[in-house]
Amino acid sequence: MAFRSTSKIDPLTGDAADAWSAALPLAFYTTYLCLECWDNALEVQLSYDGTTFQDAFEIDVDRPWIIPFQARAVKVKNKDAGSTSRYQIAGLD
């Protein structure tokens, strides 16, 4: 299976807090998401419409995920309270 080239990329980067972030909007409906974190594990919630979010899942440190998902927004949270989880989430189309 071959992937088509990406025409749009919308990167979100930052440090995840100990509580869930506000909804982080993406500039367009994604075809794929690339998620990665450093320092500590990250919990992520995805939303198709920007308001209703799915159950959280965990991204392990230095283990990037590329998943097919039409997202409009994401929420992030540091898995281990009191520590820092730097992250990068790129929406691809």
C-alpha positions as CSV (number, residue, x, y, z in Angstrom):
1,M,0.0,0.0,0.0
2,A,1.4,3.4,-1.0
3,F,0.7,6.7,0.7
4,R,-0.1,9.8,-1.3
5,S,2.0,12.8,-0.7
6,T,0.8,15.2,1.9
7,S,-0.4,18.6,0.7
8,K,-1.1,20.2,4.1
9,I,0.5,20.0,7.6
10,D,-0.7,21.6,10.8
11,P,1.8,21.1,13.7
12,L,0.8,21.6,17.3
13,T,3.6,21.7,19.8
14,G,4.0,22.4,23.5
15,D,4.3,21.2,27.1
16,A,1.3,19.2,28.4
17,A,0.0,20.2,31.7
18,D,-1.2,17.9,34.6
19,A,-4.8,18.7,33.6
20,W,-6.5,18.3,30.3
21,S,-5.8,21.2,27.9
22,A,-8.5,23.2,26.2
23,A,-9.4,21.9,22.8
24,L,-6.5,22.5,20.4
25,P,-8.1,23.1,17.0
26,L,-6.5,21.9,13.8
27,A,-6.7,24.1,10.7
28,F,-8.5,21.4,8.6
29,Y,-10.0,17.9,8.9
30,T,-6.9,15.6,9.0
31,T,-6.4,12.4,7.1
32,Y,-3.6,11.3,9.3
33,L,-2.2,12.4,12.7
34,C,1.5,12.0,13.7
35,L,1.8,12.1,17.5
36,E,5.1,12.1,19.4
37,C,6.2,13.1,22.9
38,W,9.5,13.5,24.8
39,D,10.4,13.4,28.5
40,N,7.2,11.7,29.8
41,A,4.2,9.9,28.5
42,L,1.3,11.8,27.1
43,E,-2.5,11.2,27.1
44,V,-4.5,12.3,24.1
45,Q,-8.1,12.7,23.2
46,L,-9.3,13.2,19.6
47,S,-12.4,14.9,18.3
48,Y,-14.0,14.7,14.9
49,D,-16.2,17.7,15.3
50,G,-14.1,19.8,17.7
51,T,-16.5,19.5,20.7
52,T,-17.0,15.8,21.4
53,F,-13.9,13.9,22.4
54,Q,-13.1,10.2,22.4
55,D,-11.7,8.2,25.2
56,A,-8.1,9.0,26.0
57,F,-5.1,6.9,24.9
58,E,-1.4,7.0,25.8
59,I,1.6,7.9,23.7
60,D,4.8,6.5,25.1
61,V,8.0,8.5,25.2
62,D,10.0,8.5,21.9
63,R,7.5,6.1,20.2
64,P,5.8,8.2,17.5
65,W,2.4,7.1,16.2
66,I,1.0,7.8,12.8
67,I,-2.7,7.0,12.7
68,P,-5.5,7.5,10.1
69,F,-8.1,9.7,11.7
70,Q,-10.2,12.6,10.6
71,A,-9.7,15.0,13.5
72,R,-10.7,18.6,14.0
73,A,-9.2,19.1,17.5
74,V,-7.2,17.3,20.1
75,K,-6.7,17.6,23.9
76,V,-3.5,16.6,25.7
77,K,-2.5,15.9,29.3
78,N,0.7,14.9,31.0
79,K,0.4,11.3,32.2
80,D,2.6,11.7,35.3
81,A,1.6,14.7,37.4
82,G,4.3,17.1,38.3
83,S,6.6,16.2,35.4
84,T,6.9,17.6,31.9
85,S,5.7,16.0,28.7
86,R,6.8,17.9,25.5
87,Y,4.7,16.9,22.5
88,Q,4.3,17.4,18.8
89,I,1.1,16.5,17.0
90,A,1.0,17.1,13.3
91,G,-2.3,17.0,11.4
92,L,-1.7,15.8,7.8
93,D,-3.9,15.9,4.7
